[in-house]
Amino acid sequence: MRFQDKIVLITGASGGIGIKAAELFQAEGAKLALVDLNKTALEKASSEANLDKDNTLLVAGDVSKENDVQAFVDHTVAHYGQIDIFINNAGINGEFGLLTEQTLANFQNVLNVNTTGVFLGLKYVMKVMKKQQNGVIVNTASNGGLLGAPGMGPYVASKHAVIALTKTAALEGAAENIRVVAVAPSGVDTAMIRSIEKNTNPDNVEEARKQFEASVPLNRYATAEEIAKLMLFLSSEEASFITGSYYRIDGGQGATSV
Protein backbone atom coordinates (compact mmCIF):
# COMPACT_ATOMS: atom_id res chain seq x y z
CA MET A 1 0.00 0.00 0.00
CA ARG A 2 1.24 3.48 -0.89
CA PHE A 3 0.87 5.01 2.57
CA GLN A 4 1.60 2.14 4.93
CA ASP A 5 2.26 3.61 8.42
CA LYS A 6 2.50 7.16 7.05
CA ILE A 7 1.21 9.85 9.40
CA VAL A 8 -1.35 12.06 7.67
CA LEU A 9 -2.66 15.26 9.26
CA ILE A 10 -5.87 16.63 7.72
CA THR A 11 -7.68 19.87 8.61
CA GLY A 12 -11.31 20.53 7.76
CA ALA A 13 -11.82 16.81 8.26
CA SER A 14 -15.44 16.60 9.41
CA GLY A 15 -16.94 16.47 5.93
CA GLY A 16 -16.54 16.81 2.19
CA ILE A 17 -13.04 16.46 0.78
CA GLY A 18 -11.41 16.18 4.20
CA ILE A 19 -13.22 13.09 5.46
CA LYS A 20 -13.07 11.40 2.05
CA ALA A 21 -9.30 11.95 1.93
CA ALA A 22 -9.05 10.46 5.43
CA GLU A 23 -10.98 7.39 4.32
CA LEU A 24 -8.84 6.85 1.23
CA PHE A 25 -5.52 7.42 3.01
CA GLN A 26 -6.41 4.96 5.74
CA ALA A 27 -7.50 2.39 3.16
CA GLU A 28 -3.91 2.54 1.91
CA GLY A 29 -2.33 2.04 5.32
CA ALA A 30 -2.03 5.56 6.74
CA LYS A 31 -2.46 6.62 10.35
CA LEU A 32 -4.56 9.75 10.73
CA ALA A 33 -4.72 12.95 12.75
CA LEU A 34 -7.98 14.71 11.91
CA VAL A 35 -8.71 18.31 12.88
CA ASP A 36 -11.91 20.30 12.76
CA LEU A 37 -13.49 23.19 14.61
CA ASN A 38 -16.43 20.99 15.62
CA LYS A 39 -15.30 17.93 17.60
CA THR A 40 -18.80 16.42 17.62
CA ALA A 41 -19.07 16.65 13.83
CA LEU A 42 -15.58 15.20 13.53
CA GLU A 43 -16.47 12.22 15.70
CA LYS A 44 -19.67 11.64 13.71
CA ALA A 45 -17.87 11.82 10.35
CA SER A 46 -15.11 9.48 11.55
CA SER A 47 -17.69 6.97 12.73
CA GLU A 48 -19.70 7.13 9.52
CA ALA A 49 -16.53 6.63 7.47
CA ASN A 50 -15.72 3.54 9.57
CA LEU A 51 -12.23 4.80 10.35
CA ASP A 52 -9.99 2.62 12.51
CA LYS A 53 -10.16 4.20 15.98
CA ASP A 54 -6.76 2.79 16.94
CA ASN A 55 -5.11 4.67 14.09
CA THR A 56 -7.19 7.85 14.07
CA LEU A 57 -6.50 10.83 16.34
CA LEU A 58 -9.36 13.36 16.52
CA VAL A 59 -8.51 16.92 17.58
CA ALA A 60 -10.68 20.02 17.86
CA GLY A 61 -8.98 23.16 16.61
CA ASP A 62 -9.50 26.51 14.89
CA VAL A 63 -7.05 26.88 12.00
CA SER A 64 -7.28 30.67 12.20
CA LYS A 65 -5.88 30.73 15.76
CA GLU A 66 -2.14 30.33 16.13
CA ASN A 67 -2.29 28.67 19.54
CA ASP A 68 -4.75 26.07 18.24
CA VAL A 69 -2.62 25.26 15.20
CA GLN A 70 0.55 24.91 17.24
CA ALA A 71 -1.35 22.72 19.70
CA PHE A 72 -2.78 20.29 17.15
CA VAL A 73 0.54 19.99 15.34
CA ASP A 74 2.33 19.34 18.64
CA HIS A 75 -0.38 16.86 19.67
CA THR A 76 0.04 14.94 16.41
CA VAL A 77 3.82 14.75 16.82
CA ALA A 78 3.51 13.74 20.48
CA HIS A 79 1.07 10.97 19.54
CA TYR A 80 2.72 9.63 16.39
CA GLY A 81 6.28 11.01 16.44
CA GLN A 82 6.15 12.69 13.03
CA ILE A 83 3.99 14.12 10.25
CA ASP A 84 4.61 12.67 6.79
CA ILE A 85 1.72 14.27 4.89
CA PHE A 86 -0.32 17.38 5.64
CA ILE A 87 -3.63 18.00 3.87
CA ASN A 88 -4.11 21.73 4.55
CA ASN A 89 -7.78 21.68 3.71
CA ALA A 90 -9.97 23.73 6.07
CA GLY A 91 -11.92 26.51 4.39
CA ILE A 92 -15.17 28.48 4.21
CA ASN A 93 -16.95 30.33 1.41
CA GLY A 94 -18.28 33.26 3.46
CA GLU A 95 -21.19 35.53 2.58
CA PHE A 96 -22.18 36.30 -1.00
CA GLY A 97 -22.21 39.92 -2.17
CA LEU A 98 -20.67 42.41 -4.56
CA LEU A 99 -17.55 44.18 -3.32
CA THR A 100 -19.56 47.36 -2.75
CA GLU A 101 -21.87 45.38 -0.46
CA GLN A 102 -19.34 43.21 1.38
CA THR A 103 -18.68 43.85 5.06
CA LEU A 104 -15.15 44.11 6.36
CA ALA A 105 -16.06 41.53 9.00
CA ASN A 106 -16.97 38.93 6.35
CA PHE A 107 -13.88 39.71 4.28
CA GLN A 108 -11.60 39.30 7.28
CA ASN A 109 -13.37 36.14 8.47
CA VAL A 110 -12.90 34.41 5.11
CA LEU A 111 -9.24 35.40 4.91
CA ASN A 112 -8.67 34.39 8.53
CA VAL A 113 -9.77 30.82 7.82
CA ASN A 114 -8.74 30.33 4.20
CA THR A 115 -5.47 32.26 4.09
CA THR A 116 -4.26 32.76 7.65
CA GLY A 117 -5.26 29.17 8.38
CA VAL A 118 -3.18 27.86 5.49
CA PHE A 119 -0.25 30.07 6.49
CA LEU A 120 -0.31 28.88 10.10
CA GLY A 121 -0.55 25.26 9.01
CA LEU A 122 2.46 25.72 6.75
CA LYS A 123 4.40 27.52 9.47
CA TYR A 124 4.07 24.83 12.11
CA VAL A 125 4.00 21.69 9.97
CA MET A 126 7.02 22.81 7.94
CA LYS A 127 8.98 23.22 11.19
CA VAL A 128 8.32 19.54 11.89
CA MET A 129 9.10 18.46 8.35
CA LYS A 130 12.33 20.47 8.23
CA LYS A 131 13.56 18.52 11.25
CA GLN A 132 12.53 15.27 9.54
CA GLN A 133 14.13 16.36 6.26
CA ASN A 134 11.06 15.21 4.31
CA GLY A 135 7.32 15.61 3.96
CA VAL A 136 4.47 16.46 1.61
CA ILE A 137 1.92 19.24 1.96
CA VAL A 138 -1.21 19.52 -0.18
CA ASN A 139 -3.08 22.82 0.12
CA THR A 140 -6.72 23.08 -0.93
CA ALA A 141 -6.99 26.07 -3.25
CA SER A 142 -9.80 26.51 -5.77
CA ASN A 143 -10.53 27.28 -9.38
CA GLY A 144 -11.60 30.56 -7.81
CA GLY A 145 -7.95 31.12 -6.94
CA LEU A 146 -7.24 31.49 -10.64
CA LEU A 147 -10.27 33.49 -11.75
CA GLY A 148 -12.55 36.29 -10.66
CA ALA A 149 -16.03 35.49 -9.37
CA PRO A 150 -18.61 38.26 -8.94
CA GLY A 151 -20.13 38.11 -5.48
CA MET A 152 -17.32 36.00 -4.04
CA GLY A 153 -14.52 38.54 -3.73
CA PRO A 154 -13.29 37.49 -0.27
CA TYR A 155 -13.27 33.81 -1.23
CA VAL A 156 -11.38 34.20 -4.51
CA ALA A 157 -8.90 36.59 -2.87
CA SER A 158 -8.22 34.02 -0.17
CA LYS A 159 -7.69 31.22 -2.67
CA HIS A 160 -5.39 33.30 -4.90
CA ALA A 161 -3.30 33.74 -1.75
CA VAL A 162 -3.25 29.98 -1.12
CA ILE A 163 -1.64 29.42 -4.52
CA ALA A 164 0.98 32.11 -3.80
CA LEU A 165 1.73 30.53 -0.41
CA THR A 166 2.02 27.12 -2.06
CA LYS A 167 4.70 28.34 -4.47
CA THR A 168 6.62 30.15 -1.74
CA ALA A 169 6.48 27.21 0.68
CA ALA A 170 7.68 24.86 -2.05
CA LEU A 171 10.75 27.01 -2.62
CA GLU A 172 11.43 27.35 1.11
CA GLY A 173 11.04 23.62 1.75
CA ALA A 174 12.86 22.16 -1.24
CA ALA A 175 16.27 21.94 0.43
CA GLU A 176 14.76 19.77 3.17
CA ASN A 177 12.95 17.52 0.67
CA ILE A 178 9.54 18.97 1.50
CA ARG A 179 7.14 19.01 -1.43
CA VAL A 180 4.28 21.52 -1.42
CA VAL A 181 1.46 21.48 -3.97
CA ALA A 182 -2.13 22.66 -4.28
CA VAL A 183 -5.32 21.32 -5.78
CA ALA A 184 -7.69 23.79 -7.43
CA PRO A 185 -11.15 22.28 -7.85
CA SER A 186 -14.18 23.80 -9.48
CA GLY A 187 -17.47 23.18 -7.67
CA VAL A 188 -17.46 20.02 -5.57
CA ASP A 189 -20.67 18.24 -4.59
CA THR A 190 -20.44 18.95 -0.85
CA ALA A 191 -22.21 21.04 1.78
CA MET A 192 -20.11 24.07 0.78
CA ILE A 193 -21.51 24.15 -2.76
CA ARG A 194 -25.05 23.87 -1.34
CA SER A 195 -24.34 27.05 0.62
CA ILE A 196 -22.98 28.82 -2.46
CA GLU A 197 -26.05 27.80 -4.50
CA LYS A 198 -28.35 29.18 -1.82
CA ASN A 199 -26.41 32.45 -1.60
CA THR A 200 -26.41 32.83 -5.38
CA ASN A 201 -30.13 32.29 -5.91
CA PRO A 202 -32.08 31.98 -2.64
CA ASP A 203 -35.39 31.71 -4.50
CA ASN A 204 -34.33 28.92 -6.86
CA VAL A 205 -31.43 26.82 -5.62
CA GLU A 206 -31.96 24.20 -8.31
CA GLU A 207 -31.56 26.83 -11.02
CA ALA A 208 -28.32 27.99 -9.39
CA ARG A 209 -27.05 24.41 -9.48
CA LYS A 210 -27.92 24.06 -13.17
CA GLN A 211 -26.09 27.29 -13.98
CA PHE A 212 -22.98 26.24 -12.06
CA GLU A 213 -22.92 22.82 -13.70
CA ALA A 214 -23.47 24.34 -17.15
CA SER A 215 -20.30 26.40 -16.68
CA VAL A 216 -18.30 23.15 -16.55
CA PRO A 217 -17.66 21.40 -19.91
CA LEU A 218 -18.29 18.01 -18.27
CA ASN A 219 -21.60 19.50 -17.06
CA ARG A 220 -21.44 18.40 -13.43
CA TYR A 221 -19.78 19.01 -10.10
CA ALA A 222 -16.73 17.06 -9.01
CA THR A 223 -17.16 14.52 -6.24
CA ALA A 224 -15.19 14.73 -3.01
CA GLU A 225 -13.65 11.38 -3.88
CA GLU A 226 -12.29 12.70 -7.18
CA ILE A 227 -10.53 15.54 -5.38
CA ALA A 228 -9.26 13.25 -2.63
CA LYS A 229 -7.82 10.81 -5.17
CA LEU A 230 -5.78 13.63 -6.71
CA MET A 231 -4.54 14.53 -3.23
CA LEU A 232 -3.42 10.94 -2.69
CA PHE A 233 -1.55 10.87 -5.98
CA LEU A 234 0.23 14.15 -5.21
CA SER A 235 1.15 12.83 -1.75
CA SER A 236 2.60 9.60 -3.12
CA GLU A 237 6.02 8.60 -4.39
CA GLU A 238 4.50 8.60 -7.87
CA ALA A 239 4.60 12.41 -7.63
CA SER A 240 8.09 12.63 -6.11
CA PHE A 241 9.32 15.29 -8.57
CA ILE A 242 6.25 17.52 -8.27
CA THR A 243 6.43 20.62 -6.07
CA GLY A 244 5.39 24.26 -6.28
CA SER A 245 2.55 23.51 -8.68
CA TYR A 246 -1.21 23.74 -8.50
CA TYR A 247 -3.49 21.23 -10.18
CA ARG A 248 -6.83 22.21 -11.66
CA ILE A 249 -9.46 19.52 -11.30
CA ASP A 250 -12.38 21.32 -12.84
CA GLY A 251 -14.08 19.29 -15.55
CA GLY A 252 -12.47 21.41 -18.26
CA GLN A 253 -13.56 24.77 -16.86
CA GLY A 254 -9.99 26.06 -17.00
CA ALA A 255 -9.87 25.43 -20.75
CA THR A 256 -12.36 28.28 -21.20
CA SER A 257 -9.91 30.87 -19.82
CA VAL A 258 -6.24 31.77 -20.07
N, C-alpha and C positions, 0 to 999 in steps of 0.2 A: 504493500500500500504506500502511496506517495507521501503520506504525512504520519507514518508510524511514530508515536511518542513525541511528535512535535507539539510545542506549546503555542496555542493560538488564542490571542486576546482579541475580543470583538466588542466594540461599543455599539449602542443602538440595537441591542440584541434581543429585544422582547417581541419583535415582529418583522414582517417584510423580509428584506434582503438579509438582515442580521441573523435572524433565527434560521433561515434557510442555509446560509453559509455555515453556521454552527453544525447543523445536521449533516451537511455534506462533508465537512472537515472531519467530524467524528467518525463518519462511515469509512473514512480512509485512515483511521488510526490515531487521529489527533486527540490531545487533551485540551480542554477548553477553559477559558476564563471569560465569562460573559458579563457585560456591564450594561446597565440601563438605569434611567432615573427612577423608574417604578419597579421596585423589587417584587411586588406582588404579580405584576404583569410578566416580569422576567421568569418567575417561578412557574407561572401558568404556561408560558410559551415553551419552557424547557420540558415540562411534563408532557405537553401535547406533542412535542417533537420526539418524545421517547429517548431523550438523551441519557447517557450513562451517568448516574449520579456520582459514581466513584471517580469519574474523570471530568467532572464539570463543576467549576467554581462559579457561583453566582454572587455578584457584587453590585450593590446600589451605588450610583455615583452620577454627578452632574458634570458633564464634560466641559462646561463653561466655567467651572470653578477650579482654580489651580490646586487648592488643597485636596479636592476630591480626586482629581486626576493623579496627582502624586500618590495619593493613598491607594487607589486601585491598581496602579502599576506596582507599587511596593508590595501590596498584598499578593499579587500574582507571582512576583519573584520569590516572595517568602514561601508561598505554597508549592511552587513548581521548580524554583531555582533558576528559571530563565524565561525569555519570551522569544520564540523563533519567528512568529508571524503575528503582525498586528493589522487587523481589519478596522480602519479608522472610519467608522461608518455612521455614527450618530448625526442626525440632521432633522431640521424642521423646514416647512415651507413658509410659515408666517402668514400674515394677512394680505389679501389681494387688494390692490388699489394703484391708481396712477401715481407717479412720483409727486405730483402736486397735491395728492390726497393722503399720502403716506404719513404716518406719525413717526417721530424720531424714536419713540419707544419701541415700535415694531421693528424699525430698521436695525436698531441696536440689538434687540433680542435675537433676530435672525443671524446677525453676524456673530453674536456671542456664542451661539451654539455651533453654527456651520463653519465659521472661520477660526474664532478663538479656540473652539473645541478641538479642531484639527491641529492647530498650532500647539496647543498644550499636550495633546497626545504625541505629536512628533517630538516635542521637547523632552518628555520624560521617557518615552520608549526608546528613542535614539540613544539616550544616555546608557540604558541597559545594553542595547545592541552594540554600542561602541566598545563596551567592556568585553562583550562576547566575541567581537570581531566578525559578526555576521548577523543577518536578519533580513526579513522582508516586510515592507509596509505597503498596504493597499489602501489608498484614500478613496472615499466615495465622493466623486465630483458629480457632474450632471451635464447633459447636453446643453442645459441652460448656462453652464460655465463657458460656453463657446459662442453663445448667441445672445441677442437681446430678447426680452419677453415682456411686452406691455402688461403692466399690472403686477409684475413680479420682480420689480427692481431690486429689493433687498436680497431676494433669493439668488438671482443671477449674479449679483455682485459678490455674494458670499462664495458661490461656486467657481467664479473666475479666480478668486483668491486661492481656493483649494488647489487649482491647477498650478498656479504660481508657486505655492508652497511645496507642491510635489516636486517640481523641477529643482527648486533650491535645496530641498532636503536630499534629493538624489545626488546632487553635486557634493553636498557636505558629508554624506555618508559613504561615498564610493570607496574612499581609502580604507574604510573598515569593513568592506564587503557587505554593506547594507544597501539593498535595492529598494527603491521607492517608486511606486507607480500609482496611477489613478484610473478608475473606471468612470466613464461618462455616459450614463444611460439616458435615453429619452424616457417617456412615461412608463412606469412600472406598475403592474396591477396589484397595488397594495393599498393600505388605508390612507397613505399620503396622497395618492392620486385621487381618491374619493373626496378628500378635503379640497383639493385644487379644483375638481369638477364643480363642487358645490359653491366655491367662491367665485368661479367664473360665470356660472349661470344658475343662481339659486332657484329660479323658477322652473328650470328644465335641465336637470342634471344629466339625463340620458342624452339630450342634444349636445351638451358639453362634451360628453364622452365620445360621441360620434365625430365631433369636430376634431378632437385631439387625435383620435385614431386615424382619421382621414389625412392628417398632416404627416403620417408615417407611410412610406411607400409599401411596407408590408401590411399596412392597414389594421394594426392592432397594437396593444401595449406589450411590452416585454413581461415575462414572468420573473418573480424573484429568483427562481431556480436558474434561469438563464444568466442573470447577473452574477449569482453566486458561483456558477460554474466557471465564468471568466475569472473571477477572483481566485478560485482554486488553481486554475492554470497559471496565472501570473505569480502565484505564491510558490509554485512547484519548481523543481530543478529543470523542467522542460523550458522554463523562461529565464534561465540563469544569466543570460546576457541582456536582459531587458531591464532598464532603469531610466527614470526621468521622463517617461512617456505617459500619455493618457490614451485610453482606449475607448472609442465611441462604440456603444452597443445600442443602436438606435433604429434598427429596422430600415436603414437607408436614409433616414432623415438628414444626416450630415451631407449626403450627396446632393442635396438641393441648395447648399450654400457653400461659400468658399471655405 
